Amino acid sequence: MAKKIIKHSWAEPYKIKMVEPIKVTDKPYRQKAAKEAGYNTFLLKSEDVYIDLLTDSGTNAMSDYQWAGLMMGDEAYAGSKNFYHLWDNVKKYYGMPYFVPTHQGRAAEHMISKIMIKPGDFIPGNMYFTTTRVHQELAGGTFVDVIIDEAHDAQSKHPFKGNIDPNKLEALINKVGAKKIPYVCIAGPVNMAGGQPFSMANLKEIATLAKKHGIKLWFDGTRATENAYFIQQKEKGYEKKTVAQILIEICSYFDGMWVSAKKDLLVNIGGFIATRNKRVFDEARNMVVIYEGLHSYGGLAGRDMEAMARGIEEMVKPENISMRVKQVEYCGKELESYGIPLVKPYGGHAIFLDAKLFLPHLKQDLFPAQSLAAEIYEDSGVRGMERGLVSSGRDPKTGENRYPKLELVRLTFPRRVYTQSHIDVMVESIAEVFDKRKKIKGLKMVYEPKYLRFFQARFVKL
Ligand code: F0G
């Protein structure tokens, strides 16, 4: 019988103009490299990696339009024209009137936390993100997770696992009082939950609840375009709206936002604060000169701001955002065809392997996700990242390990970098590790830094 035609709808909407060779290594080489890196994929040399799925942050391929923009950099100390181009596009695509550039997302988180949080405050949010929470804690706040329970269940198929549970939020407001809550922190999609989006209906409900108590909403809009795409694909009433229209509607419920431009904006560096709150804007614009640089460059070169301005225009293009998410979906389906346990639904930026189900014979203290990431690297040179006990860190008050329900390995997709054949190679390797999973014995942590330990911790094999 003739083969049935399959619509290959997500094929890359670009062609390759320049290539970056990657080194091919053998297993003994990688075993040595993994050992030297203390079995922490963050400590590997990039040149020893074959397919780098560590992160989608700053690892994107820029378009010829963006590269051309680099040549248009106005490197004036003050008032660069690229700053004004970027500000115009932030207004146009996010709908926020005020804007402060920063060198990356955590610099924006640092300033917003310092401006908004007083010691003793509580910040409810839809699951933590590592850098966001550490800045909230350093400002004297306590993060409180108010995400729906389904988000902590890797196998729940809830379509909007990034939603906030209004009952959990209300319970916190009743317990500590609205005055102790400077803002509700909403990220979308939720990175640590597996790249899971919130729905517009939930956002509206939370906005109404917060307004009733006089509490503002702040948005981690780092991957907001992906959240807008999921709303378009999954939520009734949004099928006919464009991603750009949905993005503007999402932002309309927030007092302000911070963004790591290293993701959605298709660049290698950058971040910003955008807000409709003039007081916060004035304070951020004043603070940025202490930590980052003048308010018209915020730690960036003029050319970086031009690449960001152009990246904003490209990120909402239907062919770009749909190909991005469909590439992740393709990988998820292929892995599942081998019976490999994953977080479901598939995320926007990454596939998350469920290390608890992958390695059920390992207790969480033996760092199943860290071990799995190291094994995959040794097998094929594919680099993923632990998102489990190591990332979760210790409670700053008790010093005890925070045991997360989710013990995951994240395989994150840089935008426009890898092709379908790279994904096929990666899937085959993970399937091979899955076959041999019983031989994996776990790791012991032998060095633990104080902050964000996952970046630099070292391990030995058991
Ligand atoms: N918020 C979210 C949701 C993020 O994913 C990140 C970074 C940040 C804030 C901080 O931004 O890196 O520019 O300072 N996430 C990267 C990742 C590191 O791999 O997920 P940054």
Residues whose N, C-alpha, C, O or C-beta is under 5 A from the ligand:
A	BS01	F0G	L54 T55 D56 S57 Q104 G105 R106 F129 T131 N191 D220 T222 S260 K262 G270
